Amino acid sequence: MTEDFVYVQEDPNGYTFPNSAAYVHDARIYQYDIATGAFTTLVVIDHHRSDPDSALYNRNSAGTAWQNSAIGSWEYGAMIDLSDVTGIENSFMICMQPHTWRYPHFSGVDGGTLRPNEKQGSQLIVLTNVPRARAVLPSSANATICDGESATLVATGGSTFWQDNGTDYAWYTQMIGGVPVASGSSFTTPALSATTIYYVESIVYGDTSISRLAVTVTVNSVPAQPTISQSGNTLTSSSATGNQWFRNGVLIPGATNQSYVVTSDGYYTVQVTTNGCVSVLSSEYFMNVTQLDESILSNQVRVVPNPNAGLFTVNFSTSQSTERFIVEVINTLGQVILTDNVNGFTGNYSNTFDLSSEPDGAYIINIYTDNETFQKQLLKE
């Protein structure tokens, strides 16, 4: 028995009686399909019993022909699976017993004592490509790539055979028919610009799976190159999400918001990642923090003391009424730590903020009015 079949051996002895009569049926090996119940003949031993050259294949010790193989019809011995021994899948060994091969050279070669006068010859035969397993639908994972990339698809399974190296695979661009675009367990697609479906079938020694597995390669778009805009000490990416900021070509840890508050001079860039696809870096944007602080001072915004240990006061004076007046304290990751929102403000503003619970380092103070935005760098130490 194999995974999907039963092999039945049949000797011809029961087809004639007595033995002196002519044999009319050769020995056979039958294949029984467990799933379908089909019963077919796999092998027939044909020893030319009724052919003109019968005497060549059927001889006794005196060299005379056995008429119609009356006594010595050929038959089989055991059928043994050799797949794990030879490394050749679906290989079996049988011992053929041609009883008409009788010659003194065959006498006693095995050292046996029960039949010392026996002088029949035998032959070992290896049968290959003996069906033992049926091809079934293989397995293969879908893939996701970025526009312009290739995907490598891998098929596994596809056979009921206990050894996994006896299965081949064919890859197609359509579910039914067509010509394979590749064979083997691994298939690397060409560069793709749109989501594409491929189909794979398994092949087990000539038996092909009744259907093909659909494998989808999803192609995601590469984000557009972002641009950078500036407002005071704050840089803003043109992309709302997926940002990563760099200073002088070095990644800034945690700087992944759309906006980044600059605390030191340098060349800044931003890169966008969407669905695993990475954009081209933005063009470099140079920031000079010292020049920005000077422009803020010219608008009479005072932060005292600066540096400080956590407590500081913001003073501001305006003679124009403003509907929108917001003061924010932001850390270097662009996160708002403290805020004060005063509507309909005019006159002098003074408020004390407390950063005692925050870590030492640089912070930015943003002041928004109806028409203006001010920024000031703050240092807590």
C-alpha positions as CSV (number, residue, x, y, z in Angstrom):
1,M,0.0,0.0,0.0
2,T,1.1,3.6,-0.7
3,E,-0.5,6.9,0.1
4,D,-3.2,6.7,-2.6
5,F,-2.9,3.2,-4.1
6,V,-2.9,-0.5,-3.3
7,Y,-0.7,-2.8,-5.5
8,V,-1.8,-6.4,-5.8
9,Q,0.5,-9.1,-7.1
10,E,-1.0,-12.1,-9.0
11,D,0.8,-15.3,-9.9
12,P,-0.5,-17.4,-12.8
13,N,-0.5,-20.7,-11.0
14,G,-4.3,-20.9,-10.5
15,Y,-5.0,-20.5,-14.2
16,T,-4.0,-24.0,-15.1
17,F,-4.4,-27.4,-13.6
18,P,-2.6,-29.7,-13.6
19,N,0.9,-28.1,-14.0
20,S,1.5,-30.2,-17.1
21,A,-1.1,-28.1,-19.0
22,A,-0.1,-25.0,-20.9
23,Y,-0.1,-21.8,-19.0
24,V,-2.4,-19.2,-20.6
25,H,-2.1,-16.2,-18.2
26,D,1.0,-14.2,-17.4
27,A,1.8,-12.9,-13.9
28,R,0.6,-9.3,-13.2
29,I,0.8,-6.4,-10.8
30,Y,-2.5,-4.5,-10.4
31,Q,-3.0,-1.0,-9.2
32,Y,-6.1,-0.2,-7.1
33,D,-6.9,3.5,-6.7
34,I,-8.2,4.0,-3.1
35,A,-10.1,7.2,-3.9
36,T,-11.8,6.1,-7.1
37,G,-11.9,2.3,-6.8
38,A,-10.3,2.0,-10.3
39,F,-8.5,-1.3,-10.8
40,T,-5.9,-1.3,-13.6
41,T,-3.0,-3.5,-14.7
42,L,0.4,-1.9,-14.0
43,V,2.9,-4.6,-15.0
44,V,2.7,-7.9,-17.0
45,I,5.5,-10.5,-17.1
46,D,5.6,-11.5,-20.8
47,H,8.0,-14.4,-21.3
48,H,7.1,-15.1,-24.9
49,R,5.5,-18.5,-24.1
50,S,3.7,-18.7,-27.5
51,D,6.1,-16.6,-29.6
52,P,8.6,-18.0,-32.2
53,D,11.5,-17.0,-29.9
54,S,10.0,-18.9,-26.9
55,A,13.0,-21.3,-26.9
56,L,15.4,-18.3,-26.4
57,Y,13.6,-17.2,-23.3
58,N,12.5,-20.5,-21.9
59,R,15.3,-23.2,-21.6
60,N,16.0,-26.1,-19.4
61,S,19.4,-27.6,-18.4
62,A,19.6,-29.5,-21.6
63,G,18.8,-26.4,-23.7
64,T,15.5,-27.7,-25.0
65,A,12.4,-25.4,-25.1
66,W,9.6,-25.9,-22.7
67,Q,6.6,-26.2,-24.9
68,N,4.3,-23.2,-24.1
69,S,6.0,-23.0,-20.7
70,A,4.0,-25.9,-19.5
71,I,5.7,-26.2,-16.1
72,G,7.7,-23.0,-15.7
73,S,5.5,-20.0,-15.9
74,W,7.2,-16.8,-14.7
75,E,6.1,-15.0,-11.5
76,Y,7.1,-12.4,-8.9
77,G,8.5,-12.4,-5.5
78,A,8.1,-9.5,-3.0
79,M,7.5,-5.9,-4.1
80,I,9.6,-3.6,-1.8
81,D,9.6,0.2,-1.6
82,L,13.1,1.5,-2.3
83,S,12.3,5.3,-2.3
84,D,14.0,6.0,1.1
85,V,17.0,3.8,0.2
86,T,17.8,4.9,-3.3
87,G,16.6,8.6,-2.9
88,I,14.6,8.0,-6.1
89,E,10.9,8.7,-5.3
90,N,8.3,6.2,-6.4
91,S,10.9,3.4,-6.9
92,F,10.2,-0.3,-6.0
93,M,12.1,-3.5,-6.3
94,I,10.6,-6.8,-7.4
95,C,12.2,-10.3,-7.6
96,M,11.2,-12.0,-10.9
97,Q,11.3,-15.7,-10.9
98,P,11.6,-17.1,-14.5
99,H,11.2,-20.7,-13.7
100,T,12.3,-21.8,-17.1
101,W,15.8,-20.3,-16.5
102,R,17.3,-23.6,-15.4
103,Y,21.0,-24.1,-15.6
104,P,23.7,-25.8,-13.5
105,H,25.3,-22.4,-12.8
106,F,22.3,-21.5,-10.7
107,S,22.6,-24.5,-8.4
108,G,23.3,-23.9,-4.8
109,V,24.4,-20.3,-5.1
110,D,22.6,-19.3,-1.9
111,G,24.0,-22.1,0.2
112,G,20.5,-23.5,0.8
113,T,20.1,-27.1,1.9
114,L,16.3,-27.7,1.6
115,R,16.4,-28.0,-2.2
116,P,20.0,-28.8,-3.0
117,N,19.2,-29.8,-6.6
118,E,17.4,-26.5,-7.4
119,K,18.9,-24.7,-10.3
120,Q,16.5,-22.0,-11.3
121,G,17.7,-18.4,-11.9
122,S,16.1,-15.2,-10.7
123,Q,16.4,-11.5,-11.5
124,L,16.0,-8.4,-9.4
125,I,14.3,-5.5,-11.2
126,V,13.8,-1.9,-10.0
127,L,10.6,-0.2,-11.2
128,T,10.6,3.6,-11.2
129,N,7.8,6.1,-11.7
130,V,5.3,3.8,-10.0
131,P,2.4,6.0,-9.0
132,R,2.0,6.1,-5.3
133,A,0.6,9.6,-4.6
134,R,-1.8,12.0,-6.2
135,A,-1.2,15.7,-6.8
136,V,-3.4,18.0,-4.8
137,L,-3.7,21.8,-4.5
138,P,-0.4,23.3,-3.3
139,S,0.0,26.1,-0.8
140,S,1.6,29.5,-1.4
141,A,1.4,32.8,0.5
142,N,0.3,36.1,-1.1
143,A,2.8,38.8,-1.3
144,T,2.9,42.6,-1.0
145,I,5.4,44.8,-2.7
146,C,6.0,48.4,-3.7
147,D,5.5,49.8,-7.2
148,G,8.4,48.7,-9.5
149,E,9.5,45.8,-7.3
150,S,9.5,42.0,-7.9
151,A,8.0,39.4,-5.6
152,T,9.3,35.9,-5.0
153,L,6.5,33.3,-4.5
154,V,7.1,29.9,-3.0
155,A,4.9,26.8,-3.4
156,T,4.8,24.0,-0.9
157,G,2.8,20.8,-0.5
158,G,0.8,19.7,-3.4
159,S,1.2,15.9,-2.9
160,T,0.1,13.2,-0.5
161,F,3.5,11.6,-0.9
162,W,5.4,11.2,2.4
163,Q,8.5,12.6,0.8
164,D,8.3,16.3,-0.1
165,N,10.9,16.3,-2.8
166,G,8.9,14.4,-5.4
167,T,6.6,17.4,-6.4
168,D,7.1,19.9,-9.1
169,Y,5.1,23.1,-9.7
170,A,4.0,25.2,-12.7
171,W,3.1,28.9,-12.5
172,Y,0.6,30.6,-14.8
173,T,-1.0,34.0,-15.4
174,Q,-4.5,32.4,-15.8
175,M,-6.6,30.0,-13.9
176,I,-7.3,27.6,-16.8
177,G,-5.1,26.7,-19.8
178,G,-2.2,28.8,-21.1
179,V,1.5,28.2,-21.0
180,P,3.5,28.2,-17.7
181,V,5.5,31.3,-17.1
182,A,7.8,29.4,-14.7
183,S,8.3,26.0,-13.1
184,G,9.7,24.9,-9.7
185,S,8.8,25.7,-6.1
186,S,10.1,29.3,-6.3
187,F,9.0,31.9,-8.8
188,T,10.3,35.5,-9.0
189,T,7.8,37.8,-10.8
190,P,8.9,40.6,-13.1
191,A,8.8,44.1,-11.8
192,L,5.1,45.0,-11.2
193,S,3.3,48.3,-11.3
194,A,-0.2,46.9,-10.5
195,T,-1.7,44.2,-8.3
196,T,-1.4,40.9,-10.2
197,I,-2.7,37.4,-9.6
198,Y,-0.7,34.3,-10.5
199,Y,-1.8,30.6,-10.4
200,V,0.2,27.6,-9.4
201,E,-0.5,23.9,-9.8
202,S,1.4,20.8,-8.5
203,I,2.7,18.0,-10.6
204,V,3.5,14.6,-9.0
205,Y,5.1,12.3,-11.6
206,G,2.7,13.1,-14.3
207,D,-0.3,13.6,-12.1
208,T,-1.4,17.3,-12.1
209,S,-3.6,18.9,-9.4
210,I,-7.2,19.3,-10.7
211,S,-7.2,23.0,-10.1
212,R,-4.7,25.9,-9.6
213,L,-4.1,28.0,-6.5
214,A,-4.5,31.8,-7.0
215,V,-1.7,33.8,-5.5
216,T,-2.1,37.6,-5.3
217,V,0.8,40.0,-5.4
218,T,-0.5,43.3,-4.1
219,V,1.4,46.4,-5.4
220,N,1.3,49.5,-3.2
221,S,2.1,53.0,-4.5
222,V,5.4,54.7,-3.5
223,P,4.6,58.0,-1.7
224,A,5.4,61.2,-3.6
225,Q,8.6,63.0,-2.6
226,P,7.5,65.3,0.3
227,T,8.3,69.0,0.5
228,I,9.1,71.1,3.6
229,S,7.6,74.4,4.7
230,Q,8.6,76.7,7.6
231,S,6.8,78.7,10.2
232,G,9.2,80.1,12.8
233,N,11.1,77.3,14.3
234,T,8.7,74.7,13.0
235,L,9.2,72.7,9.9
236,T,6.1,71.0,8.3
237,S,6.0,68.1,5.9
238,S,3.6,68.1,2.9
239,S,2.5,64.6,4.0
240,A,0.1,64.3,6.9
241,T,1.3,60.9,8.0
242,G,4.2,58.5,7.7
243,N,6.9,61.1,8.2
244,Q,10.5,60.6,9.5
245,W,12.7,63.6,10.0
246,F,16.5,63.8,9.5
247,R,19.1,66.3,10.5
248,N,22.3,66.5,8.4
249,G,21.4,63.1,7.0
250,V,21.0,61.4,10.4
251,L,17.6,60.0,11.5
252,I,16.1,62.0,14.5
253,P,14.6,59.3,16.9
254,G,10.9,59.8,17.6
255,A,10.6,62.7,15.1
256,T,7.7,61.2,13.1
257,N,4.9,63.8,13.3
258,Q,4.0,66.0,10.4
259,S,5.7,69.0,12.0
260,Y,9.1,69.1,13.7
261,V,10.3,71.9,16.0
262,V,13.9,72.8,15.3
263,T,16.2,73.4,18.2
264,S,19.6,73.5,16.5
265,D,21.0,74.7,13.2
266,G,21.3,72.2,10.4
267,Y,20.1,70.8,7.1
268,Y,16.7,69.0,7.6
269,T,15.0,66.5,5.4
270,V,11.9,64.3,5.7
271,Q,10.9,60.9,4.2
272,V,7.4,59.4,4.0
273,T,6.5,55.7,4.5
274,T,3.1,54.4,3.5
275,N,2.1,50.7,3.5
276,G,5.8,49.8,3.7
277,C,6.8,51.9,0.7
278,V,9.3,54.6,1.2
279,S,9.4,57.9,-0.7
280,V,12.5,59.7,-2.0
281,L,14.0,62.1,0.6
282,S,12.8,65.7,0.4
283,S,15.1,68.4,-0.6
284,E,17.4,69.7,2.2
285,Y,16.1,72.6,4.2
286,F,18.6,74.7,6.1
287,M,17.5,76.2,9.5
288,N,19.3,78.9,11.5
289,V,17.7,78.9,15.0
290,T,19.7,82.0,16.2
291,Q,18.2,84.2,13.4
292,L,14.7,83.0,14.3
293,D,15.2,83.9,18.0
294,E,16.3,87.4,17.0
295,S,13.1,88.0,15.0
296,I,10.9,86.8,17.9
297,L,12.7,89.2,20.3
298,S,11.9,92.1,17.9
299,N,8.2,91.4,18.5
300,Q,8.7,92.0,22.3
301,V,8.0,88.5,23.5
302,R,9.8,87.9,26.8
303,V,10.5,84.5,28.5
304,V,12.0,84.8,31.9
305,P,14.1,83.2,33.3
306,N,15.6,81.4,30.3
307,P,17.3,78.9,31.0
308,N,15.3,77.9,34.0
309,A,14.6,74.9,36.3
310,G,11.0,74.5,35.1
311,L,9.2,77.7,36.1
312,F,9.1,80.5,33.7
313,T,6.9,83.5,32.7
314,V,5.8,84.6,29.3
315,N,5.2,88.3,28.8
316,F,3.7,89.9,25.8
317,S,2.0,93.2,25.0
318,T,-0.3,94.2,22.1
319,S,-2.5,97.2,21.5
320,Q,-4.6,95.5,18.9
321,S,-7.6,93.3,20.0
322,T,-7.3,89.7,18.7
323,E,-10.0,87.0,18.7
324,R,-7.3,84.2,18.6
325,F,-4.5,84.2,21.2
326,I,-2.8,80.9,22.0
327,V,0.4,80.1,23.9
328,E,1.9,76.6,23.5
329,V,4.9,74.9,25.0
330,I,6.2,72.1,22.7
331,N,9.0,69.5,23.1
332,T,11.5,68.5,20.5
333,L,9.1,65.7,19.2
334,G,6.5,68.3,18.3
335,Q,4.2,67.3,21.2
336,V,2.2,70.1,23.0
337,I,3.1,70.0,26.7
338,L,1.4,73.1,28.0
339,T,-1.2,75.5,26.5
340,D,-3.0,78.7,27.3
341,N,-5.9,79.8,25.2
342,V,-7.3,83.4,25.7
343,N,-10.0,84.7,23.4
344,G,-10.6,88.4,22.6
345,F,-7.3,89.5,24.1
346,T,-5.7,92.9,24.1
347,G,-3.1,94.6,26.3
348,N,-0.5,92.9,28.4
349,Y,-0.1,89.2,28.7
350,S,1.8,87.5,31.6
351,N,1.5,83.9,32.6
352,T,3.8,81.5,34.5
353,F,4.2,78.0,33.2
354,D,5.5,75.0,35.0
355,L,7.7,72.3,33.3
356,S,9.0,70.8,36.6
357,S,7.7,67.4,35.7
358,E,9.2,67.4,32.3
359,P,12.8,66.3,31.4
360,D,15.6,68.8,31.0
361,G,16.2,69.9,27.5
362,A,15.1,72.3,24.8
363,Y,11.5,73.4,24.3
364,I,9.8,75.8,22.0
365,I,7.2,78.4,22.9
366,N,4.6,79.2,20.1
367,I,2.3,82.2,20.3
368,Y,-0.5,82.4,17.8
369,T,-2.7,85.5,17.1
370,D,-5.1,86.3,14.4
371,N,-2.4,87.4,12.0
372,E,0.9,86.4,13.5
373,T,2.9,83.5,14.8
374,F,5.8,84.0,17.3
375,Q,8.3,81.4,18.4
376,K,10.9,81.3,21.2
377,Q,13.4,78.7,22.2
378,L,13.4,77.7,25.9
379,L,16.0,75.7,27.8
380,K,15.2,73.7,31.0
381,E,18.2,72.5,33.0
